[in-house]
Amino acid sequence: MSIKVGDRIPNVTLKYIDKDGMQTVSTDDLFKGKKVVLFALPGAFTPTCSAKHLPGYVTHASAIREKGIDTVACLSVNDAFVMDAWGKQQNAEDKVLMLADGNADFSKAVGLTMDGTAYGMGLRACRYAMVVQDGEVKALHVEAPGAFEVSSAEALLKAL
């Protein structure tokens, strides 16, 4: 069963890399007292994710923040080194926090996974976007398999 609007985000540990190196953050700390847009996608450097999903959030990060969002974060079932390299390649630095859910702990905890085994990718995050305020899901936009519509930065910006 997947998380829904009104549910609290489970406490899970995620990783990211910043100027000081590898960092670990609990979701309790990430969302506490903040309004966060968290979008997830199947994989760094994959076609739709690299051509549309992440670039849209990089382009619209300022406009999203102007709507009262404290943090814009991208999550994928990749390791922190891959997320860091992808973020740099996509010019996401200082715009989008690149979160690694390396073991899919968060994705499993919120029930938003997809099986990419047929593509050699294993268990991955579904494509979605959510708005979380102080740990509570306020909006959730989950894509149908293979779709890219409701979780885009443009769609989310209209919904904010």
C-alpha positions as CSV (number, residue, x, y, z in Angstrom):
1,M,0.0,0.0,0.0
2,S,1.4,3.4,-0.9
3,I,1.5,6.5,1.1
4,K,-1.3,9.0,0.6
5,V,-2.2,12.6,1.3
6,G,-2.5,13.1,5.1
7,D,0.0,10.4,6.0
8,R,3.3,11.1,7.8
9,I,6.6,10.4,6.0
10,P,8.3,7.4,7.6
11,N,11.7,8.0,9.2
12,V,14.3,6.6,6.8
13,T,18.0,7.6,6.3
14,L,19.1,9.0,2.9
15,K,22.4,10.2,1.6
16,Y,23.7,13.1,-0.5
17,I,27.1,14.7,-1.3
18,D,27.8,18.3,-0.7
19,K,31.0,20.5,-0.6
20,D,31.9,18.7,2.7
21,G,31.5,15.2,1.3
22,M,29.1,12.4,2.0
23,Q,26.2,13.4,4.2
24,T,23.4,11.4,5.9
25,V,20.0,12.8,6.6
26,S,17.0,11.3,8.3
27,T,13.7,12.1,6.7
28,D,12.5,13.4,10.1
29,D,15.2,16.0,9.9
30,L,14.8,16.7,6.2
31,F,11.1,17.5,6.5
32,K,10.9,18.9,10.1
33,G,9.5,22.4,10.1
34,K,9.8,22.7,6.3
35,K,7.7,22.6,3.2
36,V,9.5,20.3,0.7
37,V,8.8,19.3,-2.9
38,L,10.2,15.7,-3.3
39,F,10.1,14.2,-6.7
40,A,11.3,10.7,-7.5
41,L,12.3,9.0,-10.6
42,P,13.5,5.6,-11.8
43,G,17.1,6.4,-12.4
44,A,19.8,8.9,-12.8
45,F,21.1,9.3,-16.4
46,T,18.1,7.5,-17.8
47,P,16.3,9.1,-20.9
48,T,13.1,10.7,-19.6
49,C,14.7,11.5,-16.2
50,S,17.6,13.3,-17.8
51,A,15.9,14.9,-20.7
52,K,12.7,16.1,-18.9
53,H,12.1,15.3,-15.2
54,L,15.2,16.7,-13.5
55,P,15.8,19.5,-16.0
56,G,12.3,20.8,-15.4
57,Y,12.9,21.1,-11.6
58,V,16.3,22.8,-12.2
59,T,14.7,25.3,-14.5
60,H,11.7,26.0,-12.2
61,A,13.4,25.7,-8.8
62,S,13.2,29.5,-8.1
63,A,9.5,29.7,-9.2
64,I,8.7,26.7,-6.9
65,R,10.5,28.3,-4.0
66,E,8.6,31.5,-4.6
67,K,5.4,29.5,-3.8
68,G,6.7,28.9,-0.3
69,I,8.7,25.8,-0.8
70,D,11.9,25.5,1.4
71,T,13.6,22.6,-0.4
72,V,13.3,21.0,-3.8
73,A,14.7,17.4,-3.7
74,C,15.2,14.7,-6.2
75,L,15.2,11.1,-5.0
76,S,16.3,8.0,-6.9
77,V,17.4,4.5,-6.1
78,N,21.0,5.2,-7.0
79,D,24.0,5.7,-4.8
80,A,25.1,9.2,-3.6
81,F,28.1,9.3,-6.0
82,V,25.8,8.7,-9.0
83,M,23.3,11.3,-7.8
84,D,26.1,13.8,-7.2
85,A,27.6,13.3,-10.7
86,W,24.2,13.5,-12.3
87,G,23.3,16.6,-10.4
88,K,26.5,18.3,-11.5
89,Q,25.9,17.2,-15.1
90,Q,22.4,18.6,-15.0
91,N,23.5,21.9,-13.2
92,A,21.2,21.1,-10.3
93,E,23.7,22.3,-7.6
94,D,22.2,24.9,-5.3
95,K,18.8,24.3,-7.0
96,V,17.8,20.7,-6.3
97,L,19.0,18.5,-3.4
98,M,20.1,15.2,-5.0
99,L,19.0,12.4,-2.6
100,A,20.3,8.8,-2.8
101,D,17.9,6.0,-1.8
102,G,20.6,3.5,-2.5
103,N,18.8,0.4,-1.0
104,A,15.3,1.7,-1.8
105,D,14.5,2.0,1.9
106,F,12.5,5.1,1.5
107,S,10.8,4.0,-1.7
108,K,9.7,0.7,-0.1
109,A,8.6,2.5,3.1
110,V,6.3,4.8,1.2
111,G,5.1,2.0,-1.1
112,L,6.2,3.7,-4.3
113,T,8.4,1.2,-6.1
114,M,8.5,-0.3,-9.5
115,D,10.1,-3.4,-10.8
116,G,12.7,-2.5,-13.4
117,T,14.2,-6.1,-13.5
118,A,13.2,-6.5,-17.2
119,Y,15.5,-3.5,-18.0
120,G,18.3,-4.7,-15.7
121,M,17.5,-2.0,-13.2
122,G,16.0,-4.1,-10.3
123,L,13.8,-2.4,-7.8
124,R,13.4,1.4,-8.4
125,A,11.3,4.3,-7.3
126,C,8.2,5.1,-9.2
127,R,8.0,8.4,-10.9
128,Y,6.1,10.9,-8.7
129,A,6.1,14.2,-7.0
130,M,4.9,15.1,-3.5
131,V,4.6,18.1,-1.3
132,V,5.5,17.5,2.3
133,Q,4.9,20.0,5.1
134,D,6.5,19.3,8.4
135,G,6.6,15.6,7.7
136,E,3.0,15.3,6.4
137,V,2.1,14.5,2.8
138,K,0.0,17.5,1.5
139,A,0.0,16.5,-2.2
140,L,1.0,13.4,-4.1
141,H,1.1,13.0,-7.9
142,V,2.1,9.5,-9.0
143,E,2.6,8.7,-12.6
144,A,1.0,5.8,-14.4
145,P,3.6,3.3,-15.6
146,G,5.6,4.8,-18.5
147,A,3.9,8.2,-18.2
148,F,5.4,11.6,-17.5
149,E,2.7,14.1,-16.9
150,V,1.5,14.8,-13.3
151,S,5.0,14.7,-11.7
152,S,6.6,17.3,-13.9
153,A,7.8,20.6,-12.4
154,E,5.4,22.4,-14.7
155,A,2.4,20.4,-13.5
156,L,3.5,20.7,-9.8
157,L,4.0,24.4,-10.1
158,K,0.4,24.8,-11.4
159,A,-0.9,22.8,-8.4
160,L,1.0,24.8,-5.8
